[in-house]
Amino acid sequence: MNDTPQVVDDPAASRFMVEADGKVAELVYQLEGDRLLLIHTGVPRALEGRGFGSKLVAAAMDEAKRRGLTVVPLCPFARDWLARHPDVAATVPVEGLG
């Protein structure tokens, strides 16, 4: 069994997702030109406290960096996470922080 579930980009559903224990945590996004809007992070109660929200935001940042996108964290969780991880936030342009 793989103890470290991997984040997957599901562009058809506009979300990054990670599945564990039969449950799905997701970060819903919207692409607007060269901007990646982070809309909502949802982690089922059964998966809380295991770092899945952090993995989802980090994956979104990696994708934005790879594609040269500006990140717009509309989701409070993503915005707070980026504020607590300025090293990651500094890797791509981020609108609305600070």
C-alpha positions as CSV (number, residue, x, y, z in Angstrom):
1,M,0.0,0.0,0.0
2,N,1.3,3.5,-0.9
3,D,1.3,5.5,2.3
4,T,1.8,8.8,0.4
5,P,-1.1,9.5,-1.9
6,Q,-0.2,11.7,-4.8
7,V,-1.9,14.8,-5.9
8,V,-3.5,14.6,-9.4
9,D,-4.6,17.4,-11.6
10,D,-8.1,16.7,-12.9
11,P,-8.5,19.4,-15.6
12,A,-11.9,18.1,-16.7
13,A,-13.2,18.9,-13.3
14,S,-10.9,22.0,-12.7
15,R,-9.4,20.6,-9.6
16,F,-6.3,19.1,-8.0
17,M,-7.3,16.1,-6.0
18,V,-5.8,13.5,-3.7
19,E,-7.5,10.3,-2.7
20,A,-7.0,8.5,0.6
21,D,-9.0,5.9,2.6
22,G,-11.8,6.1,-0.1
23,K,-12.2,9.8,0.4
24,V,-11.2,12.7,-1.9
25,A,-9.6,16.0,-0.9
26,E,-9.7,18.7,-3.6
27,L,-8.6,22.2,-4.5
28,V,-11.0,23.6,-7.1
29,Y,-9.5,26.1,-9.5
30,Q,-10.3,28.2,-12.5
31,L,-8.0,29.1,-15.3
32,E,-8.4,32.7,-16.6
33,G,-5.9,33.4,-19.3
34,D,-2.5,33.3,-17.5
35,R,-4.1,33.3,-14.1
36,L,-4.8,30.3,-11.9
37,L,-7.6,31.2,-9.5
38,L,-7.7,28.9,-6.4
39,I,-11.4,28.8,-5.6
40,H,-12.0,26.3,-2.8
41,T,-10.0,23.7,-0.8
42,G,-12.2,20.9,0.5
43,V,-10.8,18.2,2.8
44,P,-13.2,15.6,4.3
45,R,-13.2,15.5,8.1
46,A,-11.8,12.0,8.0
47,L,-8.7,13.3,6.2
48,E,-8.1,16.4,8.2
49,G,-4.8,16.9,10.0
50,R,-2.8,14.8,7.5
51,G,-1.5,17.6,5.3
52,F,-3.6,17.1,2.3
53,G,-4.7,20.7,2.0
54,S,-1.0,21.7,2.1
55,K,-0.2,19.1,-0.6
56,L,-3.0,20.5,-2.8
57,V,-1.9,24.1,-2.6
58,A,1.8,23.1,-3.1
59,A,0.8,21.1,-6.2
60,A,-1.2,24.1,-7.6
61,M,1.9,26.3,-7.1
62,D,4.1,23.8,-8.8
63,E,1.7,23.7,-11.8
64,A,1.6,27.5,-11.9
65,K,5.4,27.7,-11.9
66,R,5.6,25.0,-14.6
67,R,3.1,26.9,-16.8
68,G,4.2,30.4,-16.0
69,L,0.8,31.4,-14.4
70,T,0.0,34.0,-11.8
71,V,-1.8,32.5,-8.8
72,V,-4.9,34.2,-7.4
73,P,-5.7,32.6,-4.0
74,L,-9.4,33.3,-3.5
75,C,-9.7,30.4,-1.1
76,P,-9.1,31.5,2.5
77,F,-7.1,28.2,3.2
78,A,-4.9,28.7,0.2
79,R,-4.3,32.4,1.0
80,D,-3.4,31.6,4.6
81,W,-1.2,28.7,3.6
82,L,0.7,30.9,1.1
83,A,1.1,33.6,3.8
84,R,2.6,31.0,6.1
85,H,4.9,29.7,3.3
86,P,6.5,32.8,1.8
87,D,9.3,30.6,0.3
88,V,6.7,28.8,-1.9
89,A,4.7,31.9,-2.5
90,A,7.8,33.6,-3.9
91,T,8.2,31.0,-6.7
92,V,5.4,32.4,-8.8
93,P,3.6,35.8,-9.1
94,V,0.7,35.8,-6.5
95,E,-2.1,38.4,-6.5
96,G,-3.7,39.5,-3.3
97,L,-1.2,38.5,-0.7
98,G,0.0,40.8,2.0
